Each structure stands twice: as C-alpha cells, then as structure tokens.
Amino acid sequence: FVTKKKIGNAVKRNKIKRRLRNIMIDATKKISIKFNYSYLVIAKPTILNNEYKEIKETLFQEFKKIN
C-alpha cells in the first residue's frame, strides 16, 4: 500500500494503511484473488473523507474486475 506525504501526517497515513490491510484480509476470504501477481494500491487524499464501507465496496468491485 502506498500513501503519499501529501495526504497528511503519519497518523493519517497509517490509519489509511490499516484500513486497506483489513479490507484486503476480507477480500482474500471472499474474492478469489490471484496471489501470483503483485497489486499496488495507491491511496488518494479523498480516502480520508470516505467511510470504511465505501472504501471496501470500491476495492471489492475493482478486484472483481481484475480477476
């Protein structure tokens, strides 16, 4: 997971990374993700304003498109 310094201080960046890690744990259980590939998730500044459920739904949709 990549978060740029433009997003905010270390606390905000780590919060985003924690959220994304938890979502990926759920995604590996519910969606068939191919582990022979590397995925790069880049967080945008608008992710701080979104709720956890919205972020989760968006990432699930994107991973379903990929697989």
JOQUI-V200454 format. One record per residue. N is the residue number from 1. PSI is psi in radians with two decimals (none if undefined). NEAR is the number of other C-alpha atoms within 8 Angstrom. D_CENTER is the distance of its C-alpha to the mean C-alpha in Angstrom with 1 decimal. Layout:
n = [N N]
psi = [PSI PSI]
near = [NEAR NEAR]
d_center = [D_CENTER D_CENTER]
//
This chain:
n = [1 2 3 4 5 6 7 8 9 10 11 12 13 14 15 16 17 18 19 20 21 22 23 24 25 26 27 28 29 30 31 32 33 34 35 36 37 38 39 40 41 42 43 44 45 46 47 48 49 50 51 52 53 54 55 56 57 58 59 60 61 62 63 64 65 66 67]
psi = [2.44 2.25 2.27 2.79 -0.34 -0.39 -0.69 -2.88 3.14 -0.61 -0.79 -0.74 -0.72 -0.60 -0.75 -0.78 -0.71 -0.77 -0.81 -0.67 -0.76 -0.68 -0.70 -0.60 -0.77 -0.67 -0.68 -0.48 -0.63 -0.48 2.49 1.79 2.31 2.12 -0.03 0.13 2.79 2.36 2.38 2.08 2.04 2.13 2.38 2.79 -0.43 -0.19 -0.44 -0.51 -0.33 2.68 2.86 -0.75 -0.71 -0.76 -0.76 -0.80 -0.73 -0.82 -0.70 -0.75 -0.74 -0.70 -0.56 -0.62 -0.68 -0.76 none]
near = [8 8 11 8 8 5 10 9 7 7 7 10 13 8 8 12 11 8 9 9 8 8 9 8 8 8 11 9 7 6 9 8 8 6 5 4 5 5 4 6 6 7 10 7 7 6 9 8 5 8 7 7 6 8 10 9 8 8 8 10 8 8 10 8 6 5 7]
d_center = [7.2 9.3 10.3 13.8 16.7 17.2 14.5 16.6 18.1 16.9 16.4 14.0 12.0 12.0 11.1 7.8 7.3 8.8 6.8 3.5 6.7 8.4 6.4 6.8 10.3 11.0 10.1 12.4 15.0 15.0 14.3 16.2 14.0 16.3 16.2 18.6 16.2 13.8 10.4 9.3 6.0 7.7 7.1 10.2 12.6 12.5 9.2 11.7 14.0 11.9 12.2 9.9 11.4 10.8 7.1 7.4 10.2 8.9 6.3 9.3 11.6 10.3 10.4 13.8 15.0 14.4 16.2]
//
